[in-house]
Amino acid sequence: MSRTCDICGKHTMYGNKVSNSYNHTKRTWRPNLVKIKTELGGTTCTLRICTQCLKSDFITKKVSVVPANVGAQKAESK
């Protein structure tokens, strides 16, 4: 799998780390990718998107949300 955002196409970048004595060493910058389950076209699929796209609400997460007080209601009914 490539380290690429499925939404914006952000990918690994290469360059040099420069020290105080101006020595250059190779390094890489990787995007901050997360796996998100979403629904596209009626089917559930997993996408690898960067956190900037997640923060910008380009994608809506598919999450099964359980109300917080369901357990309390069951305990009261007994």
GICOR-V140730 format. One record per residue. RES is the residue in one letter. PSI is psi in whole degrees, 0 to 359 (999 if undefined). Layout:
res=RES psi=PSI
res=RES psi=PSI
//
This chain:
res=M psi=139
res=S psi=152
res=R psi=74
res=T psi=139
res=C psi=133
res=D psi=344
res=I psi=301
res=C psi=347
res=G psi=13
res=K psi=135
res=H psi=179
res=T psi=136
res=M psi=148
res=Y psi=149
res=G psi=201
res=N psi=140
res=K psi=130
res=V psi=122
res=S psi=178
res=N psi=328
res=S psi=13
res=Y psi=28
res=N psi=140
res=H psi=128
res=T psi=145
res=K psi=143
res=R psi=168
res=T psi=150
res=W psi=121
res=R psi=143
res=P psi=153
res=N psi=93
res=L psi=143
res=V psi=149
res=K psi=127
res=I psi=131
res=K psi=131
res=T psi=170
res=E psi=118
res=L psi=120
res=G psi=29
res=G psi=355
res=T psi=147
res=T psi=132
res=C psi=157
res=T psi=128
res=L psi=149
res=R psi=110
res=I psi=155
res=C psi=159
res=T psi=336
res=Q psi=321
res=C psi=323
res=L psi=319
res=K psi=329
res=S psi=2
res=D psi=38
res=F psi=334
res=I psi=143
res=T psi=130
res=K psi=146
res=K psi=104
res=V psi=134
res=S psi=107
res=V psi=127
res=V psi=129
res=P psi=146
res=A psi=330
res=N psi=22
res=V psi=317
res=G psi=324
res=A psi=325
res=Q psi=323
res=K psi=321
res=A psi=324
res=E psi=330
res=S psi=343
res=K psi=999
//
